[in-house]
């Protein structure tokens, strides 16, 4: 399975009319002397999350038949609301979002606001993912994958790196949170392709360091146990393509 800078560049062109180019804002508090720290404010997206990028890039490539048959996503919240919003923009009526029990009500409300049906399957993200895949196959829906192995989703997330380097070409380090790994993979491929000298640093919650442990063990952890965490979007296993 290939994934390259060209995939990200195509995604950037494909989705740009639907998304906001979010601000790259300097942190006055963290910046010191010659060290300047910036935040890429993806909370300025309509769905308050970067995940609208990957969702849109995938959905924009679907055939008319796939759109009519319906789409589905498995999500702890942000990806689900992004898929729902993308479907709303593109006029797709049949949308099902599968979530684990315990997903914050604020995220559920946002998913439903744009017209999707919410299905609770499983007590954890990994369990919802397993049960959700079976449900989606059974009902003939097209999966809009949050992180597992879809290069179109990874490419959409990676468009963030293109924007950052357009907004400030002097950036020499990017620090990226890791859940399933789609965001950091997309950003790393794009940023390294555009600027090979750049450093990419991934960070994970201590409650579920799945990618860190996979890296150390050289083992793909499709599922991974998690301690309780407020970072509900950053727990569970990692993506096959990312690994």
C-alpha positions as CSV (number, residue, x, y, z in Angstrom):
1,X,0.0,0.0,0.0
2,X,1.6,3.2,-1.1
3,X,1.2,6.7,0.4
4,X,3.2,9.7,-0.7
5,X,3.5,13.5,-0.7
6,X,1.6,13.5,-4.0
7,X,-1.4,11.9,-2.3
8,X,-1.4,14.7,0.2
9,X,-1.1,17.4,-2.4
10,X,-4.0,16.0,-4.3
11,X,-6.1,15.9,-1.2
12,X,-5.2,19.5,-0.4
13,X,-6.5,20.6,-3.8
14,X,-9.6,18.4,-3.5
15,X,-10.8,19.6,-0.1
16,X,-9.6,23.2,0.0
17,X,-13.0,24.8,-1.1
18,X,-14.8,22.9,1.7
19,X,-12.5,23.6,4.7
20,X,-11.1,26.5,6.5
21,X,-7.4,27.3,6.3
22,X,-7.0,27.6,10.1
23,X,-4.7,30.1,11.8
24,X,-1.1,29.4,12.8
25,X,-1.1,31.4,16.0
26,X,2.0,32.2,18.0
27,X,2.0,31.3,21.7
28,X,3.3,34.4,23.5
29,X,3.4,32.3,26.7
30,X,5.6,29.5,25.4
31,X,7.8,31.4,23.0
32,X,11.1,32.5,24.5
33,X,13.9,34.4,22.7
34,X,14.6,32.9,19.3
35,X,12.4,29.9,20.1
36,X,8.9,30.6,18.7
37,X,6.0,28.2,19.3
38,X,2.9,28.1,17.2
39,X,-0.5,26.4,17.4
40,X,-2.3,25.2,14.3
41,X,-5.8,26.0,15.4
42,X,-7.9,23.2,13.9
43,X,-10.6,24.0,16.4
44,X,-11.5,26.7,13.9
45,X,-12.9,24.0,11.6
46,X,-16.7,23.8,11.5
47,X,-16.6,20.5,13.4
48,X,-13.9,21.8,15.8
49,X,-11.5,19.0,14.6
50,X,-8.9,18.3,11.9
51,X,-10.8,15.1,11.0
52,X,-13.0,16.9,8.6
53,X,-10.0,16.9,6.2
54,X,-9.7,13.2,5.9
55,X,-13.4,12.6,5.9
56,X,-14.0,15.0,3.0
57,X,-11.1,13.7,1.0
58,X,-12.4,10.2,1.2
59,X,-16.1,11.0,0.6
60,X,-15.3,13.2,-2.4
61,X,-13.9,10.2,-4.2
62,X,-17.0,8.0,-3.8
63,X,-19.1,7.0,-6.7
64,X,-22.7,8.1,-7.0
65,X,-23.8,4.5,-6.2
66,X,-21.6,4.4,-3.0
67,X,-23.1,7.7,-1.9
68,X,-26.7,6.4,-2.5
69,X,-26.1,3.2,-0.7
70,X,-24.8,5.1,2.4
71,X,-21.7,5.6,4.4
72,X,-20.7,4.7,7.9
73,X,-17.9,5.5,10.4
74,X,-16.7,4.1,13.7
75,X,-15.7,6.9,16.0
76,X,-15.2,8.1,19.6
77,X,-16.8,11.4,18.4
78,X,-14.7,13.8,16.3
79,X,-14.4,11.6,13.2
80,X,-18.0,10.8,13.4
81,X,-19.1,14.5,13.5
82,X,-16.7,15.2,10.6
83,X,-18.1,12.4,8.5
84,X,-21.6,13.6,9.2
85,X,-20.8,17.2,8.4
86,X,-19.0,16.2,5.1
87,X,-22.1,14.1,4.1
88,X,-24.3,17.1,4.9
89,X,-22.2,19.3,2.6
90,X,-22.3,16.8,-0.2
91,X,-26.0,15.8,0.1
92,X,-25.5,12.2,1.3
93,X,-28.6,11.2,3.2
94,X,-27.8,7.8,4.6
95,X,-25.1,8.1,7.3
96,X,-24.6,5.8,10.3
97,X,-22.0,6.6,13.0
98,X,-21.0,3.8,15.4
99,X,-19.7,4.9,18.7
100,X,-18.7,3.2,22.0
101,X,-20.9,3.7,25.0
102,X,-19.5,6.5,27.1
103,X,-18.9,8.8,24.2
104,X,-19.4,12.4,25.4
105,X,-22.9,13.6,24.9
106,X,-21.7,16.8,23.3
107,X,-20.1,14.8,20.5
108,X,-23.2,12.7,20.0
109,X,-25.3,15.9,19.8
110,X,-23.1,17.3,17.1
111,X,-23.2,14.1,15.1
112,X,-27.0,14.0,15.2
113,X,-27.3,17.7,14.4
114,X,-26.1,17.1,10.8
115,X,-28.5,14.2,10.3
116,X,-26.6,10.9,11.1
117,X,-28.0,8.0,13.0
118,X,-25.9,7.0,16.0
119,X,-25.4,3.4,16.9
120,X,-23.9,2.4,20.3
121,X,-21.8,-0.8,19.9
122,X,-19.2,-1.8,22.5
123,X,-17.8,-0.4,25.7
124,X,-14.5,0.7,24.3
125,X,-13.3,2.0,21.0
126,X,-11.6,-1.2,20.1
127,X,-14.7,-3.2,20.7
128,X,-16.9,-0.7,18.8
129,X,-14.4,-1.0,15.9
130,X,-14.7,-4.8,15.8
131,X,-18.5,-4.8,16.0
132,X,-18.8,-1.9,13.7
133,X,-16.9,-3.4,10.9
134,X,-19.2,-6.5,11.0
135,X,-22.3,-4.2,11.0
136,X,-21.0,-2.1,8.0
137,X,-20.2,-5.2,5.9
138,X,-23.6,-6.8,6.7
139,X,-25.5,-3.6,5.6
140,X,-23.5,-2.8,2.5
141,X,-22.3,0.6,3.6
142,X,-19.0,2.3,2.6
143,X,-16.7,2.7,5.6
144,X,-15.1,6.1,6.1
145,X,-12.1,4.8,8.1
146,X,-10.9,6.9,11.0
147,X,-7.3,5.8,10.9
148,X,-6.8,2.1,10.1
149,X,-5.6,1.8,6.5
150,X,-7.2,4.3,4.1
151,X,-4.6,6.5,2.4
152,X,-7.3,8.9,1.3
153,X,-8.1,9.7,4.9
154,X,-4.4,10.0,5.9
155,X,-3.8,12.3,2.9
156,X,-6.6,14.6,4.0
157,X,-5.1,14.9,7.5
158,X,-1.7,15.5,6.0
159,X,-2.9,18.7,4.3
160,X,-2.3,20.4,7.6
161,X,1.4,20.2,7.1
162,X,1.1,21.8,3.6
163,X,-0.8,24.7,5.2
164,X,1.7,25.1,8.1
165,X,4.7,25.3,5.8
166,X,2.9,27.7,3.5
167,X,2.0,29.9,6.5
168,X,5.5,29.8,8.0
169,X,8.2,28.1,5.9
170,X,10.7,28.5,8.8
171,X,9.0,25.9,11.0
172,X,11.7,23.3,11.9
173,X,9.7,21.0,14.3
174,X,6.2,19.7,14.4
175,X,4.7,18.1,17.5
176,X,1.7,16.0,16.7
177,X,-0.7,14.0,19.0
178,X,-1.1,10.3,18.2
179,X,-4.3,8.2,18.6
180,X,-4.5,5.7,15.8
181,X,-1.7,7.5,13.9
182,X,-3.5,8.9,10.8
183,X,-2.7,12.5,11.7
184,X,1.0,12.1,12.4
185,X,1.5,9.8,9.4
186,X,-0.2,12.3,7.0
187,X,1.7,15.2,8.5
188,X,5.1,13.4,8.5
189,X,4.8,12.2,4.9
190,X,3.8,15.7,3.7
191,X,6.2,17.7,5.8
192,X,9.3,15.5,5.2
193,X,8.5,15.5,1.5
194,X,8.4,19.2,1.4
195,X,11.2,19.9,3.9
196,X,13.4,16.8,4.6
197,X,15.2,18.6,7.4
198,X,12.1,19.0,9.5
199,X,11.7,17.1,12.8
200,X,8.4,15.3,13.6
201,X,7.7,14.4,17.2
202,X,4.7,12.3,18.2
203,X,3.1,12.5,21.6
204,X,0.7,10.1,23.3
205,X,-1.3,9.9,26.5
206,X,0.4,7.8,29.2
207,X,-2.9,6.0,29.6
208,X,-2.5,4.3,26.2
209,X,0.9,4.5,24.6
210,X,0.0,2.1,21.8
211,X,2.2,3.6,19.0
212,X,5.2,4.1,21.3
213,X,5.0,0.4,22.4
214,X,4.4,-0.8,18.8
215,X,7.5,1.1,17.8
216,X,9.6,-0.4,20.7
217,X,8.3,-3.9,20.1
218,X,8.1,-3.7,16.3
219,X,4.6,-5.2,16.6
220,X,1.4,-4.0,15.1
221,X,-1.2,-3.5,17.9
222,X,-4.6,-3.3,16.3
223,X,-6.1,-3.2,19.8
224,X,-4.4,-1.9,22.9
225,X,-5.5,-1.7,26.5
226,X,-6.0,1.7,28.0
227,X,-6.2,3.2,31.4
228,X,-9.0,5.7,32.1
229,X,-8.2,9.0,30.3
230,X,-9.9,12.3,29.6
231,X,-8.2,12.0,26.2
232,X,-11.0,9.7,24.9
233,X,-10.0,10.3,21.3
234,X,-6.4,9.1,21.9
235,X,-7.0,5.6,23.3
236,X,-7.1,2.2,21.6
237,X,-5.1,0.5,18.9
238,X,-3.2,2.0,16.0
239,X,-3.6,2.0,12.2
240,X,-2.1,-0.6,10.0
241,X,-0.9,1.9,7.4
242,X,0.5,4.2,10.1
243,X,2.5,1.3,11.6
